Amino acid sequence: MIMKKKALWPRITLVILGIVWMFPIFWTVLTAFRGESGQFVSYIFPKHYSLNNFRNLFSNNPNFPFLLWLKNTLIVSIFSCLLSTFITVSMAYVLSRLRFKFRNTILKVALVLNMFPAFMAMIAVYYILKAFDLTQTLLALVLVYSSTAALTFYVAKGFFDTIPMSLDESAMIDGATKFQIFTKITLPMSQPIIVYTALMAFMQPWMDFIFAKIIMGDNVPKYTVSIGLYAMLNQTTANTLYTTFAAGCLVIALPITVLFIYLQKYYVAGITSGAVKG
């Protein structure tokens, strides 16, 4: 009986934590379908349910062009994902499989730089982009998000370290080049870490607010969804657009949620292989 009670408490704790974690999401969904306007209400469940919030969201309001913001975010996310994945996987492969001068130095420097938060360089990055006349452009966001990929190769390197070197040696005996080994042997075996890297790279522009806000400034047509939704709420629009804001939060959360669920098995395999075995 005592053992059963001890086993029951962790389950109860997990259920409570799950409810606490899910409640904000549940509340956002209810607010998105709430028919009554207003930022603060004294009840949780709406008195009337409506789709008007989503209609207002996609009504192409010139002050709040949500569809344009969604398009900007998708463009930045796709190109950042492609560049970041290419850079990360390439660096991870080189530092894992090849032995060259200053290899250990590069690993140590990258490890130290990863200890500093990215926003410490925010002002310097802004002035560099301004010097090249790239501020308030989608290209600037792609460059910023892709440039951080050079320091995020440790998980991918750990995955490549688990692939036996004997495969490379056998291929070289058969006359294969380093590039052929990378494309024909290593990449097909590295699907989990590639998917994991691509998913992380895609999610960063989708959710980032700080860098996007600093770079875009007041250029509303170039906003991403995170800045745009934040800009929707101010002293004059908080009561009228709050439910529309919740609908926008729900819309931008759905693609990431579906993508994460669909690729979950690759995500778990990639992060566990790189972090545990590496």
Residue pairs with C-beta under 8 A, 6 or more apart in sequence:
27 44
28 246
28 249
28 250
29 250
30 44
30 45
30 46
31 46
31 242
31 243
31 246
32 53
32 54
32 243
32 246
32 247
32 249
32 250
33 46
33 49
33 50
33 51
33 53
33 247
34 41
34 46
34 48
34 49
34 50
34 53
34 243
34 246
35 46
35 47
35 48
35 49
35 50
35 52
36 46
36 47
36 48
36 243
37 239
37 240
37 242
37 243
38 239
38 242
38 243
39 238
39 239
39 242
53 243
53 244
53 246
53 247
54 247
54 251
56 241
56 244
56 247
57 66
57 244
57 247
57 248
57 251
58 66
58 67
60 67
63 220
64 228
64 231
64 232
64 241
65 220
65 221
65 228
66 225
66 228
66 248
66 251
68 221
69 223
69 224
69 225
69 227
69 228
69 229
70 225
70 251
70 252
72 138
72 222
72 223
72 224
72 225
73 205
73 206
73 224
73 225
73 226
73 252
75 138
76 138
76 141
76 142
76 145
76 205
76 224
77 202
77 203
77 205
77 206
78 202
79 142
79 146
80 141
80 142
80 145
80 146
80 201
80 202
80 204
80 205
81 198
81 201
81 202
83 142
83 146
83 149
84 145
84 146
84 148
84 149
84 152
84 197
84 198
84 201
84 204
85 149
85 194
85 197
85 198
85 201
87 146
87 149
87 150
88 149
88 150
88 152
88 153
88 156
88 197
88 201
89 156
89 187
89 190
89 193
89 194
89 197
91 150
91 153
91 156
91 157
92 153
92 154
92 156
92 157
92 159
92 160
92 193
93 156
93 160
93 182
93 186
95 103
95 106
95 107
95 153
95 157
96 157
96 160
96 161
97 160
97 165
97 168
97 186
98 178
110 150
110 151
110 153
110 154
111 154
113 151
114 151
114 152
114 154
118 148
118 211
119 210
119 211
122 210
122 211
122 214
125 144
125 211
126 135
126 214
126 215
129 135
129 140
129 143
129 144
129 215
134 140
134 143
135 215
135 217
136 215
136 216
136 217
136 219
136 222
137 222
138 222
140 215
141 205
141 211
141 212
141 215
141 216
141 224
144 211
144 215
145 201
145 204
145 205
145 208
145 211
148 204
149 201
152 197
152 200
154 274
154 278
155 193
155 196
155 197
155 270
155 271
155 274
155 275
155 278
156 190
156 193
156 197
156 274
157 274
157 278
158 273
158 274
158 275
158 277
158 278
159 190
159 192
159 193
159 270
159 273
159 274
159 277
159 278
160 186
160 190
160 193
161 277
161 278
162 273
162 277
162 278
163 186
163 189
163 190
167 181
167 185
168 181
168 185
168 186
171 180
171 181
171 184
171 185
172 181
176 184
176 185
187 194
191 266
192 266
192 267
192 269
192 270
192 273
193 270
193 273
193 274
194 270
195 263
195 266
195 267
195 270
196 266
196 267
196 269
196 270
196 271
196 274
197 270
199 259
199 260
199 263
199 266
199 267
202 259
203 256
205 212
205 224
206 224
206 225
206 226
206 252
206 255
206 256
207 226
207 256
208 224
208 226
209 226
209 227
209 230
212 223
212 224
212 226
212 227
213 227
213 230
216 222
216 223
216 224
216 227
220 228
220 231
223 231
225 248
225 252
226 252
228 248
229 245
229 248
229 249
229 252
232 241
232 244
232 245
232 248
233 241
233 242
233 245
260 267
